[in-house]
Amino acid sequence: MPPSLPLSDIKVIEFTHAVMGPSCGLILADLGANVIRIEPVNGDPTRKLKGFGVGYYPFYNRNKKSIAVNIKSPEGKEIIEKLIPKMDVLVENFGPGTMDRLGYGYNAVQKINSRLIYASLKGFLTGPYENRHAMDEVVQMMGGLAYMTGPSGRPTRAGASVIDVTGGLFGVIGILTAVHDREKTGKGCFVKSALFETCAFLMGQHMAYSALIEGEVPPMPERISAWAVYQIFDTQDSQQIFVGIISEKHWAQFCNVFNRNDLLEDFRLKTNNNRIEEREWLLPEIESMMKKLSKDDIIHKCKIGGIPYAPIAKPEELFDDPQLNSGNGLIDTVFPDGTQTKMPRIPLEYGDSNFELRHHPPKNIGMHGKEILMDLDYTESDLSLLKEQKIINY
């Protein structure tokens, strides 16, 4: 038998939508938690998203079980009230006040299950903004990330839902901390993570920079790098590659493998700080050299010299990446529409645990509902009636 997963004894009920909440549930599920996702009777809206949203549901909902319930109806509330006593964790990321209005706020569920850890993932922590609605892009704009990502005058959204997912990660950290604390107290607690404060945390290094220089922080495309050679270069075959030289050892190796002893012996370039002073002529010289070499030539030389490098990859190229395909990077997945593909695993190695796929993203709305409800002592006739009344769907 495979070893049990770290969170195999933890049961989670998930009231979520979009990315932040589902990403929190995904991480818990990948770690072995038994996650039951509550969907609307007509299904999670992200099942139907188009454009860039088409990947939300199939990626963030693996290893979860789905039950579709009208949680506003008395019969639906009764189902939830029977589930909550069996749960260790509740995760929600609805708008401010929504769970209270539905009757599932922290104070209400604590009366049903005092050991429940209640994780509320919101736009903002407690403060003047706490009742505002937010999303990843909103807080990237107001939290400094969009300014730091694009050039001056062109704030740019980061190329992934970094705040949603990182906010979900902080939710997981809070949940696991509360699980540990419950071993001592015997009681659950309220845990909250938020998008805006997550973004501010990521801005910490830039805020520290601002405090130290007492000036305006330039966006990343215009930053003054701490390293003289640390950028993307164009290649002979119209590709691009990043090369970063962050030590004197790297500089010597770079000059050796690229046959540039003239640069190595130039007294003006002896240290990184010297090279920063000479960037005006040094970087065009290196750019010209790189432009005469293919991407593969540059990669080969960087490998020999142990120099940090990275070809500029597109998401679709990751499917064939040898590192990701070596066993711990990608996992075979079947999407609800039948598409067979590979998706990134949780990026952890943990003892003998193998974070395998246990459930594909639920193909049908509420497809585990019958199994879950029969465990709550509902009969076949009960389920037929509830389905006919559109209280549940499966």
C-alpha positions, 0 to 999 in steps of 0.5 A: 500500500502507498504511504498515507498522505500527511493530511489524510485524517483532515476533512474539509468543507469548501465554499469557494469560487474563482481562484483564491479559495479553490487554490487553498482547497487544492493544496489541502487536497493534494496533501491528502485532506478529504475535501468536499466542494460545495457547488451550486445546483447549476454548477460552479460558474468557473465550469463555464468560463471562456478565454483565459478562465477556461483553465480555472475549474480543471486545474484548481479542483482535482482531488476534491469531491463535489456535492451540489446543494442549494444552500439557501433552501431549508433542506440544503441548510439541513444538509450543510448542518449535518456535514459541518459536525464531521468536518475539521476545516471550513474554507470560504472566499465569498464576498464580505458578509455573505456567509453570515447572511447564509447562516454559515458564519463563524459564530453560527458554525462554531455552535455546531462544531467547536473544533472546526477551523474556519478559514475565511479568504477575503480581499482585505484583512480587518481595517477600513477596506475590509468590506470592499470586494476585491480580486487578484487584478484589483490588489495588484493595481493598488498593492504596487505589483502592477506598477513594479511589473510594467514600465513607467506609465504602463502598470501591468498585471503579472502573468499568472494569478499570483496574488490569488494563489499566494493568498490561498497558500497563506490560508493553508499556512493559517489552517495548518497552524490552527490544526497544530494549535487545536492539538493543545487547546481542543478548539478550532479558531477563525483564520483569515488571509487576504489578497491586499495584505498578501500583495503588500507582503510581496512588496516588502523588499521594495518597501524596504528599498524605499525606506533605505534610499528615501526615494521613489522605487523604479519599476522592475523593467527600469531597476538598477540591478545589483548585478552588472550582467543580469538580463535577457539577451537576443540570440542569432536564431531569434530566440531569447535567453536570460543570463545572470552573473552574480559572483566573481566566480561566475564572471570568470567562468563566463569569460572563459567559456565564451572565450572573452579573456580580454574582458576577464583581464580588463582592469576596469571589470575586476569586480561586480561594482566595477562592471556596473560602472562600465555597463554603458559599453560592457552590455552592448559588447555582450549583447553583440556577442550573444546575437552571434550565437544560437540559443543552444550554443549559449545554453551549452556554454552556460552549462559548462561554466555553471552559469545561471541561465534560462531560455524564455519559455511559453506555458505550452512548452512546459508540457515537454520540459525534461525536469517536469517530466522526470517524475515529480513535476507533472501528473496525468489528469483527465479534464471534465470535457475528457481532455487527457493532459498533464498538470503541475503537481504540488511542488513538494517532496515529502518523505516517502509520500507521493502526491498522486492524483486521487480524483480527477476534477469532478466531471459532473456537477455534484457527482459525489453527492449521492455517496456523501449524502448516503453517508449522512443516512439519506435514503434513495427516496430522500435523494430522489425527492431532493433532486426533483425539488432541485435542492441537490444535483448529481 
